Amino acid sequence: VQLPGVPPGTPLAALVPLDGDGHDRIAAIDRLLRALQGRALPDDRRLTPQQKRRHRRMLQAIDGRMAGASYRAIADVVFGPDRVAAESWKTSALRASVIGLVKGGHTMMAGGYRQLLRHRHKDSA
């Protein structure tokens, strides 16, 4: 991590508010420190594999749409051209999915990404 005006190698500090998000902040700092030290990262269980896949697809969809791609072209990239060609596009469930992914991407861009930081994981206790 390099901060403007801070000489390389200068130790950094993290200030953590002890509020309702404190545990999540501490876990995030732990993950950052492990990454900076090249250590293995623990599994992040805040999102399910399905949620992670949906968020990746949202990013692909919004990137494509902002680059001028049609919904169908986005579907080809996200779901594969064979799967897209297997259905009539106008009534395809994939078409509705892509439109939803683009809408979700717009929501994330408008600040919805902050919810990812606050996503509550279930305590194992």
JOLIN-V127322 format. One record per residue. N is the residue number from 1. RES is the residue in one letter. PSI is psi in whole degrees, 0 to 359 (none if undefined). OMEGA is omega in whole degrees, 0 to 359 (999 if undefined). D_LAST is the distance of its C-alpha to the last C-alpha in Angstrom with 1 decimal. Layout:
n=N res=RES psi=PSI omega=OMEGA d_last=D_LAST
n=N res=RES psi=PSI omega=OMEGA d_last=D_LAST
//
This chain:
n=1 res=V psi=127 omega=179 d_last=34.2
n=2 res=Q psi=122 omega=178 d_last=37.7
n=3 res=L psi=141 omega=179 d_last=38.3
n=4 res=P psi=134 omega=177 d_last=41.8
n=5 res=G psi=0 omega=180 d_last=43.8
n=6 res=V psi=123 omega=180 d_last=41.3
n=7 res=P psi=142 omega=178 d_last=42.8
n=8 res=P psi=143 omega=179 d_last=41.0
n=9 res=G psi=353 omega=178 d_last=38.9
n=10 res=T psi=127 omega=178 d_last=38.3
n=11 res=P psi=140 omega=178 d_last=34.8
n=12 res=L psi=161 omega=178 d_last=32.8
n=13 res=A psi=154 omega=177 d_last=30.3
n=14 res=A psi=129 omega=176 d_last=27.5
n=15 res=L psi=121 omega=185 d_last=27.2
n=16 res=V psi=112 omega=174 d_last=23.8
n=17 res=P psi=134 omega=180 d_last=23.8
n=18 res=L psi=72 omega=180 d_last=21.1
n=19 res=D psi=197 omega=182 d_last=20.5
n=20 res=G psi=339 omega=179 d_last=18.0
n=21 res=D psi=6 omega=185 d_last=18.2
n=22 res=G psi=315 omega=181 d_last=18.0
n=23 res=H psi=318 omega=179 d_last=14.7
n=24 res=D psi=321 omega=179 d_last=16.2
n=25 res=R psi=317 omega=179 d_last=19.5
n=26 res=I psi=318 omega=178 d_last=18.4
n=27 res=A psi=321 omega=179 d_last=16.7
n=28 res=A psi=320 omega=178 d_last=20.1
n=29 res=I psi=319 omega=178 d_last=22.1
n=30 res=D psi=315 omega=179 d_last=20.3
n=31 res=R psi=318 omega=179 d_last=21.2
n=32 res=L psi=313 omega=181 d_last=24.7
n=33 res=L psi=317 omega=178 d_last=25.3
n=34 res=R psi=317 omega=180 d_last=24.3
n=35 res=A psi=317 omega=180 d_last=26.7
n=36 res=L psi=329 omega=181 d_last=29.4
n=37 res=Q psi=0 omega=180 d_last=29.2
n=38 res=G psi=23 omega=180 d_last=29.3
n=39 res=R psi=161 omega=179 d_last=26.0
n=40 res=A psi=140 omega=178 d_last=23.7
n=41 res=L psi=138 omega=175 d_last=21.3
n=42 res=P psi=156 omega=177 d_last=17.7
n=43 res=D psi=137 omega=176 d_last=17.0
n=44 res=D psi=109 omega=186 d_last=16.7
n=45 res=R psi=11 omega=181 d_last=14.3
n=46 res=R psi=330 omega=179 d_last=15.3
n=47 res=L psi=143 omega=176 d_last=18.0
n=48 res=T psi=162 omega=176 d_last=18.5
n=49 res=P psi=325 omega=179 d_last=21.6
n=50 res=Q psi=319 omega=179 d_last=23.6
n=51 res=Q psi=319 omega=178 d_last=23.0
n=52 res=K psi=317 omega=179 d_last=24.0
n=53 res=R psi=317 omega=180 d_last=27.0
n=54 res=R psi=318 omega=179 d_last=28.0
n=55 res=H psi=321 omega=176 d_last=27.9
n=56 res=R psi=316 omega=180 d_last=30.0
n=57 res=R psi=323 omega=177 d_last=32.4
n=58 res=M psi=316 omega=179 d_last=32.6
n=59 res=L psi=317 omega=178 d_last=33.7
n=60 res=Q psi=315 omega=184 d_last=36.2
n=61 res=A psi=314 omega=182 d_last=37.5
n=62 res=I psi=325 omega=176 d_last=38.0
n=63 res=D psi=315 omega=179 d_last=39.6
n=64 res=G psi=314 omega=182 d_last=41.9
n=65 res=R psi=319 omega=180 d_last=42.9
n=66 res=M psi=337 omega=176 d_last=43.5
n=67 res=A psi=1 omega=177 d_last=45.7
n=68 res=G psi=8 omega=181 d_last=47.7
n=69 res=A psi=147 omega=175 d_last=46.5
n=70 res=S psi=163 omega=177 d_last=46.9
n=71 res=Y psi=322 omega=181 d_last=44.0
n=72 res=R psi=318 omega=178 d_last=45.4
n=73 res=A psi=322 omega=177 d_last=45.6
n=74 res=I psi=316 omega=179 d_last=41.9
n=75 res=A psi=320 omega=178 d_last=41.1
n=76 res=D psi=318 omega=181 d_last=43.0
n=77 res=V psi=315 omega=186 d_last=41.0
n=78 res=V psi=317 omega=187 d_last=37.5
n=79 res=F psi=347 omega=181 d_last=38.1
n=80 res=G psi=139 omega=184 d_last=41.2
n=81 res=P psi=327 omega=180 d_last=44.8
n=82 res=D psi=316 omega=180 d_last=45.0
n=83 res=R psi=320 omega=180 d_last=42.3
n=84 res=V psi=319 omega=182 d_last=43.9
n=85 res=A psi=343 omega=184 d_last=47.3
n=86 res=A psi=347 omega=182 d_last=46.3
n=87 res=E psi=157 omega=172 d_last=46.2
n=88 res=S psi=124 omega=188 d_last=48.5
n=89 res=W psi=318 omega=184 d_last=47.2
n=90 res=K psi=329 omega=181 d_last=48.1
n=91 res=T psi=11 omega=185 d_last=46.0
n=92 res=S psi=138 omega=173 d_last=43.4
n=93 res=A psi=331 omega=178 d_last=39.7
n=94 res=L psi=325 omega=177 d_last=39.3
n=95 res=R psi=313 omega=178 d_last=41.5
n=96 res=A psi=321 omega=179 d_last=39.3
n=97 res=S psi=315 omega=181 d_last=36.2
n=98 res=V psi=318 omega=178 d_last=38.1
n=99 res=I psi=318 omega=177 d_last=39.1
n=100 res=G psi=322 omega=178 d_last=35.5
n=101 res=L psi=318 omega=178 d_last=34.4
n=102 res=V psi=316 omega=178 d_last=37.2
n=103 res=K psi=316 omega=177 d_last=36.3
n=104 res=G psi=322 omega=177 d_last=32.7
n=105 res=G psi=319 omega=176 d_last=34.0
n=106 res=H psi=318 omega=179 d_last=36.2
n=107 res=T psi=317 omega=179 d_last=33.3
n=108 res=M psi=317 omega=180 d_last=31.4
n=109 res=M psi=328 omega=182 d_last=34.6
n=110 res=A psi=13 omega=177 d_last=35.0
n=111 res=G psi=352 omega=180 d_last=31.8
n=112 res=G psi=338 omega=179 d_last=29.2
n=113 res=Y psi=335 omega=180 d_last=27.8
n=114 res=R psi=332 omega=178 d_last=26.3
n=115 res=Q psi=332 omega=178 d_last=23.7
n=116 res=L psi=326 omega=180 d_last=22.4
n=117 res=L psi=337 omega=183 d_last=21.5
n=118 res=R psi=1 omega=183 d_last=19.6
n=119 res=H psi=126 omega=183 d_last=17.8
n=120 res=R psi=128 omega=173 d_last=14.3
n=121 res=H psi=155 omega=178 d_last=11.7
n=122 res=K psi=130 omega=177 d_last=8.7
n=123 res=D psi=142 omega=182 d_last=5.5
n=124 res=S psi=1 omega=182 d_last=3.8
n=125 res=A psi=none omega=999 d_last=0.0
//
